[in-house]
Amino acid sequence: MDGDIGHFRLTTMTILIRGLSQVFNNGTSTKAIDNISIEIGDKQFVAIIGPSGCGKSTLLRLMANLVTPTSGSIYYDDQNPSSAVRNGKIAWMSQSPALLPWLSVQKNLELSNRLIKNDRESSLTSGQVLSRVGLSEAATQYPFMLSGGMQQRLALGRLLMQNAPVWLMDEPFAALDEITRERLSEELFDLWRDFHPTVLWVTHNIYEAIKLADRILVFSPQPGRLIADVINPLPHPRLENSVPFQNLLKNLRHSLKQTDSL
């Protein structure tokens, strides 16, 4: 890690989810997730996989206080999602980088810095963050001048800039080409290794889940239920052609196929 920012560390945060269910009423009642209970330890990298429409994104939106749960509870240490958001404990990243088109790369990043609400012993400058995500030379450019990968690099830098101990990431690289996606996934892992946030990462890519996460949650089809909680014991780097990698891949695929009969 860059020596100029080697002293920077995020605060700790443990997440407790109990009996979480969500029903949407749009003319008819649709249960998105059903009775989810999870405890997520500090600094874990957790991937969430499952079939389309199984409630993975709904779970993250509940955790980010974007939706109010029908029943159940979520706590970040002793704070509910509303308090955690208000106190700057949560950073959010989705498929859309949500950049302001009239602001430059650096100004977009500095805007997130001005909105920080949590206390910290030290902070990163926008220049340090841009260097870390490989955008130093693009600081004066505008979002329309950036490729999709560069826009998501900026969104990734915004996570780091916020100094939030929890990163909620809803398939942020899904729309990118495979090479760019793999490169950004590797860089995300490097950031997690160096700064140790607690990460919840929604993905449809099982390979990506195995490469990045130290824990993988498998959801059933709608209504989403937690059907497997898999610890990933593989050391890094995780090589796709290795026997342990392929064995874990086989087990996860088996768990997903089991959902077809639920």
PEBEL-V665921 format. One record per run of one state. SS is the DSSP state (alpha for helix, beta for strand, coil for the rest). FROM is the first residue (numbers start at 1). TO is the last residue. Records with the same first field share a line. If there is no record, write none. Layout:
SS = FROM-TO ; FROM-TO
This chain:
coil = 1-2 ; 6-14 ; 26-28 ; 41-44 ; 51-55 ; 64-70 ; 77-78 ; 80-80 ; 87-89 ; 95-103 ; 115-125 ; 133-135 ; 139-141 ; 146-147 ; 163-165 ; 171-177 ; 196-197 ; 203-205 ; 213-214 ; 220-223 ; 225-225 ; 232-242 ; 262-262
alpha = 3-5 ; 56-63 ; 81-86 ; 105-114 ; 126-132 ; 136-138 ; 143-145 ; 148-162 ; 178-195 ; 206-212 ; 243-261
beta = 15-25 ; 29-40 ; 45-50 ; 71-76 ; 79-79 ; 90-94 ; 104-104 ; 142-142 ; 166-170 ; 198-202 ; 215-219 ; 224-224 ; 226-231
